[in-house]
Amino acid sequence: MVQFIFKLVGSLAKVFPDGEPPALGEPVLRGFAGEALSVQLAYSCRSDDMEILTRDFSLQVESDLPVTLRTVGLVPVAYPCHAVRDAGYLRTEPGLFPDLLLPYQPGSLLRAVPGQWRSVWADVDGAAPAGEHSVLFLARDSGGAVLWQQRLTVSVSRQSLPPQTLLHTEWLHTDCLADYYRVPVFSEAYWRITENFVQSAVRHGVNMLLTPVFTPPLDMEPGGSRTAVQLVGIRRRGGAYAFDFSRLQRWTQMARRQGVAYLEMAHLFSQWGAVSAPTIYADTEDGPNEVIFGWSSPAAGGAYTVFLQAFLPALKAFLQQEGWLEHTWFHISDEPEEHQLASFARAADSVRGLLAGCHVLDALSSYAFYQKGLVARPVVSVDHAEPFLRAQVPHLWVYYCMAQAVDVPNRFMALPSGRNRILGVLLYYFNIEGFLHWGFDFYNSAYSRGHIDPYRVTDGGEAFPSGDAFLVYPAPDGTAYESVRGMVLRQALDDLRLMRLLEEKLGRPAACRLLEDTAGMPLSFTSYPVSEDFFTRLRARAAALLEGV
């Protein structure tokens, strides 16, 4: 005999196979016009029946609102966390973790595993009209008999969330797409797949797109290489350069078509200190597709500087002509450390005049780079933000990656989803201008020493905690499967938009007081609430405050 167990579970719960998740406290979702709301349907069964077909069931939804269901797939996690960590991780041992969201057609059969828990992710469409709506979830056995049903109330405020103002980039690695799908770079298949992933990035709140004018010099060991995805065609004859921007033009047209608002040029110098030029290909007297700069090319003061003196004015003129220059950001070098200050300074000085009047930003942790005027717009790791916040640095950005593993927000699979979602609240509270993350779809091993299958390897080859390197999975048809972490990130950005709405209606002091009062603790990047109850109460109190305005 089979006994099924079903329950509604909050979107911040991670439903592991070996642990019963807590039920949703109140079967109500409260939201605002223009945002998607999510809940999970968790299920398990007890069975002493060896007949596996008796464990099949289906889910259906009855509602006046569009509701999308997706199954939450388990993925292997061999490296859940570093040895140095805080006490807030859900799991520290390897195992199967819930993350991958797979399409599910209501009415099709699912199979419960005796003694294990699984879940289905439900999204209520964000275009719901104001008022209260009913969503009825039903589970039926393979013969159609109802096994379980529960009604959920969706309460939508008449207030609409404002558009996102946060500048947000999640680095898209198109070489990883070409490598995973085994399609030639710049083939029609490559362009189709790339646009699918750009579309997915925009759905995740990304409005700035990393643009490979050169193959981005990122995540490689010195002397290493990645599949070339250089958009700009270069011709060199007798020391003179000519540039073909036709592929870049196609890229910018794609970006505009998908709603991207800003472009982010690939870094002009090597990562971690700007000691060399990126790998650049050109048509030369020696033949087509020749490497003219790379690891052996000094970053500043030589032939590469001469090249940039020709390239950057031509690139800027193209971007100006296409209406992008005012919405384009440039990089010098990613994540320089303090002992690399001199090499970074030489590289930055070599292009300072060429980038005058342009937006320039770089990810770093050392306040010294900002103090010395080397980085106008710092992108600071969340665990090193405090000196920048104390100094009230204007236009501050933040980021996190594999190193931000103790006390601060992050989206590792082993962390509670509250550590992911709290980002939006903190971005608002500290008036952060932008957020950067390095891995939207990094399907390489660490330092790009090889390619990985993200369905089997989620940690860059046991290099960094699972969940750091990519936010989406490559679907067989060339689109992107989303993840639980990606959906929670979208909720975080909606929280940020909600706080902007409160500020617009009631003023920033009132919005910040609401956060502080609801949290009941001092807010910082190391001190914050993570429970689902906090976000539920925050939204209920925000809705009440907005009701009369």
N, C-alpha and C positions, 0 to 999 in steps of 0.2 A: 504494500500500500504506500502511496505517495502523499505526503502532506506538504503543500506549498505554503510559503510564508512571503508576504508582500508588505512593503511599507513605503510611504513617501519619506524622502530624505533630503536635507538641504543641499544646495549646490556646493557648499564648502566642505562637505564630508567626502572623504576618500574611502571608497568601498573596497576594502581588501578582501580576498577570498576567505581568510581565516578569522575575520572579526565582524560581529554583527554591528552595523552602524546605528547611531541614534536616530529615532524617528523625528521628523519635522515637528517642532513644538506646536505650531498652529498651522492648519492647512490653508494658509493665506500667503499670497505673494503681493507685495506692494511696490508699485513702480510709477514711472512718469512717462508721459507720451514720448515715444521715440526711442525707447530702450527695450532690449529683449530681456525677459525674465526667465530664470532657469530653476529647475528642481530635478531631483533624481527619483526613480522608482527602483528600489532595491528588492532583490528576490533571492530566495534560497528554497531548499526543500529537504525534507527528511524522507528517507525511502528504505524499505527493506525488500523492494521489488527489483529483480534483476533486469526487467524489461525496460530498456532505456526510453522507448517511445512514450511511456506513461509519464515521463518527466518533461514532455513538450508542452508548451503553452504559447499563447499569443497575447499581445497587448493592443488595445484600441483606445481611441480618444474621442469623446463627444463634447463639442464646444462650439460656440459661435466665433471663437478666435482660431487662427491658424496655429497649430502646435506641431513642432518637428521633434521626432524621436530619433535618437542615435544610441547604439549600444556602446558601453564603456569597455574597451578592450584592455586586457592585461599585457604589459610589456616587460621584458626581462631587465632587471636592474642588478648589475654585478658590482657597481660602485655607488652605493646610495649616498655616502657622505665621506668627508675627510676624517682623519683621526682626530684633528682639532675641530671641535664643534661645540655647540651649546646643548642644553637639555631639551630643547623644543622640537626635536625631530620626531616624526611619527615612527620611523623605522631606521635602524642602523645596520641591519643585516641584509645581505642580498636576497632577492626574491622576485616575485611577480607583483607589479604595481599597476594600479588603474590609471590610464592616461589617454589612450587612443580612442577617438570617437569615430565610430563606423556607421554608415547609413543603415537605417532600419525602416522597413515598410510596415506600417501598422497592419496587423492581421497575420503577418508571416510568423512562422514558428520560431521560438527560442527554446533552449534546453537548460533546465536547472541542473546543477551538479550537487549531489547529496552532500550536505555538510559544508557547502561553500556558498559565499555570497557574491553576487554580481549586481550590476545596476544598468539602467537605461537612463540616458540624459534627455530631458524634455525642455525644449525652448518654446516659450510663448512669444509670438510675433510682436516686434516692437512698435508696430503701427496700430496697436489696439486703441479704440476710442475710449475717452474718459468714462469712468464709472466702474461698476462691479460686474465681473464676468464669471461664469461658471465653467470649469473644466472637469469632466468626469473621466477618470482613468479606469479601465476595465481589463482584467486578465481572464482569459478563457482557456479551458483545456483543449486538447486537440479535437475533441468532439463538439466544441462550441459552447459548452456549459460554463457559466460564470463562476470563476474561482474566487474573485476578489474585485471590489470596486471601492473607489474613494473619490470624493469630490474635493476639488481645490478651488478656492475663490481667488480671483485675480483682480486686485483693486488698482485702477489706473488713475492717477491724478490728472486734473485738467491742465496742469502746468507742464510745459514742454521743456526738456533739457536743451540748453543752448549748444551750438556747435562746439566741437573740441577745439580749444586754442593751444593745448599742449603741443609742442613740436616733438614728434615721436618717430624714431627710426629703429627698425629691427633689420640688421644687415642681411640682405638677400644675396646668396652665393650662387650665381648662375652656373659657375663651373661645376658645382655639386649636382645641379639638375642635369646638365649635359652628361656628366659621368654616370649618375644613377640610371638615367633612362637610355643611356648609350645612343645618344643622338649627336650628330655633328654640331659644333658651335656655329650659330648663325644660320642653321637650316630652318626651314619653316616649322619643323617640329620643335626645335629649340625656342623659337619665338612664341609659339603657341603655349608651350609649357611655362615659359617665363611669365607670360601675361597671366596665366592662371594663378601662379604663385603671387604675383603682384596684387591681383584681385583679392586673394586671401589675406595678404598683408594689410591691405586697406580695410578689410572687414575687422581686423584686429586693432584698428585705430592708428595704423601707420600712415603718416602723411608726408614722410621724407624718404626718398629712395636712394640707396647706395648705388652709384652709377659707375660702371667699370670703364671709364675712358682709357685706363690701363687696367690690366689684371690686378686687382687689389693686392698690395703687398702685405697680406695679413695671414697670421697663423701658419707660418712656415718656419722651419729651422733654418739657420743661415746656410745659404747654398742650395736650399730646397726650391721646389717649383710646384706650381699648380696649373691645371689646364687653362690655357690662354683664352681669355674672353675680352680682349682689348677691343673696344668699340671704335676707336679713332684709327683711321688708316693714315700711315705716315710714309712719305717718300723723301729720301735723302740723296741729294746729288751735290758733290763738291762742297759739302759743309752747309748747304742750304736745305731748308725743310719746306715741304708742302703737306697740307693736311686735308683728309677726306672725312667730313663729318656726317656722311649719309647714314651710316649705321647709328650714330648717336642721335640723329634726327628721328629715326624710326623709334628709338628707345624713348625719346622725350614725347613723341606722339602717343606711344603706348601708355606712358605714365599719366599724361593728361587725360587720356580716354578712361583710365581707371580711377581718376579722382585724386591722384597724387598732387600735392600742392608745392612740394619743395624737392630739389635735387641735392644730392650729397656726392661730391666728386670723390673718387677713390684717392687714397692718400698719395701725396707726391713723393714720399720718402719711405724707406723701410720701417717696419714696426720695431718698437722697443729701442728707440734712440736715434733714428734717422741717420744711420751711418752709411747708407748706400742708396742708390737709385732703385726704383722698382724695375722689374723685367719689362722691357719695351721692345716691340718688334717693328721693323720697317722694311720697305722696299729700298734696297741700296744697289750700288754698282756691283756688289758681289752676288746679288740675287734677291728674290722676294722672301719675305718673312724671315729676315735676319734679326738676331738679337743685337740691338745697338747699345743697350744699357742693361745693367743687372747688378748682381751682388758684388762684382769686382769694380763697379763704377762708384767713385766717391760721391757722396751726397752733394757737396757744395764746392765751388771754386774751380771746377773743371768743365769737361765737355757737357756734362748733364746740365749744369747751370746755363750754358750757352743754348742748349736745347729748350729749356724752360723759358728762356727769354724770347724764343720764337713761338713756342707752343701756347703759353698762357694768354698772351694778347689775342691770338687767333681763336682760342677756345672762348674767351670772354666775348669776343665780337660775335661768334656764332650764338652763344647763349643770349646775348642782348638782342640779336636779330629775331630769335625764336620766342622772346618774351620771358626768359627764364632767369636772367642774370641776377635780378633783385631777389630771386627766390632760390638761389643756389648757395650752398655752403661748401667750403674747401677744408681739407685736412693737411697738416704737415706730417705727423707721425703718430701712431697709436701707442698709448700707454708708455711714455718715456719714464724712466726712473731717475732719481735725483743724481746718481753718478753719471748719467748720460746727458746732463744739462748742457754741457759745452757743445756736444755734437748736434743736439736739437737746436741750440741757439744759432749755430752756423747755418743749418738748413733753413730755419725760419728767416734769418737775415737775408739769405740768398733770394728769397721770393717776396720779401716784405713790400718792396715797391711795386712788384708785379701784381700783388693782391690788394693793393691800396683801395679802400672803399668796398671791398668784398667781405662777406661773412666768412670767418675762419673759426673753427672749433676743433678741440682735441681732447680725447679721454686721458686722464692723468690722476695721480693720487697726491703728488707733492705740491704743497702751497707755494714752494719756491719758484716754480715755473710761472705762476701768476704774478707773484711779487716782482719778478724781474721783467714783466711785460712781454713774456714770450708767447703766452696764450691769452688772447683777448676774451674768448668764450670758453672757459674750462668746463669739461664734462667730468665730474668728480665721482669716484666710487663712493657708494653710500656709507661705507665704513670710514671714509676720510673726509666727510662733508663738513664736520663740525668747525674747523678753522675758517672755512669759506663762509659758512653761515654766520659765525661770529663777526667776520669782517664785512658782512652784508654785501658780498660780491653781487653785482647786478647781473641779470640774465643767466643765472646759474643753471647748469644742466647736471643730471646725475646718471649713473649707470650702476649695474651690478653684473657680475659674472661668476666664474668658479671660485674666485678668491674671497668673495663676500659670503662667508659661510657661518659666521658667528654673530648671533643676536640681531642682525639686520634683515630687512626684507629680501626675499629671493623666491625663485620658482622651481627649485629642485623638486623632483618627484617625492623625495623623502620628507619634505617639509609640509606642514599643514597648509591648506589652501589659503587660510587667513594671512599667512606670511606673504603670499602673492597679492591678495586683494588689498591689503593695507597700503600698498604703494600709492594708489590714487589719493587717499586721504592725506598721506604725508606730502605728496607733491603739492597738494593745495596748501596745506598748513605752512609749508616753508616757501611757498610762492616760487616753485621751481619752473623754469621756462621750458625745459626739454628733458626727454628721457631717451637713452640709447641702450640698445642691447646688441651684442655681437652675433647672435646665433638665431636667425629665423629658420635656416635650413642648412646648417653645416653638417653635411654627411661625409665628412672625412674623419680620419683618426687624428689624434693630437699632432700638431705641427704639420698636418697634411702629408703624413708619411704614407698614407694609403687611403682607400675608399672604404666606407662601411655600409652595411645594410642597417638602416635605422630601426627596422623592426626586430633586429637581433642584437644590435649594439647601440645602447642609448647613452654611453658614457665616454665616447671618443677613444675607445680601447682602454678602459679602466684608467682614464686620465683625469677625469673631472666628474663631479656628481651628475648622475642622470637627470636630464631636464635642463642642463645648461646650454647644450650645443644646438638644439633645434626646438621649435615650437609647433611645427606641423610635420606631417608624414607624407611621403609621396604616394599618391593613389595610383592604381594601375592605369587609369585613363589620362594621366598627366595633370590632374588637379591635385589639390592639397587636402588631405584629411586633417581636421582640426584635433585639438587635444583638450583635455580638462583644463590644463594650465592656461591654454589660450583663451578659453571661455572665461576663466576667472580673471585674467588680465583685462578682458573687455569689461567685466563688471567693475574692476578698479577704475577704469577710465570713465565709466558712467558715474561712479561715486564722485570723481573729480568734477565732472560736468554738473552734478547736483550741487556741489559746493559753490561752483561758479554761479549757478542760478540763485542760491541763497544770498551770495554776495551782491548780485545784481539787484535783488529785491529788498534786502535788509541791511546790506553793508558788510564789509569784511570783518569788523570786530564781532558782530553778531554770529556770523558763520563760524569763526574760530572758537567763540564761546560754546557754541553747540557741540563742536568736536571735543573740546576739553571736558565739558560737563558729561557728555555721553561716555567718553572713554574713562573718566574717573581716575586719570593718571596723567602725569606730564607726558607730552608727546615729543618723541625724538626718533631718530632713525634706529635707535636701539631700545626704545621703550614705547610700546603701542599695544592695543588690544588685537586679538586675532580671532575671537569667537564669532560664530554666526550671529549670536544674540546681539553683539555690538552693532553689526551692520543693519540688522533688523530694527533695532531701537533707533539708530541714527536716521534711517529712512522714515520711520513712523513719526519721529519728532520733526524732521524736516518737512514732511507733508503737512503736519499740523500747523507749523509756522507759516507755510506758504498758502494755506487754505484761504486766509483772509486778505491776501494781497493780489 
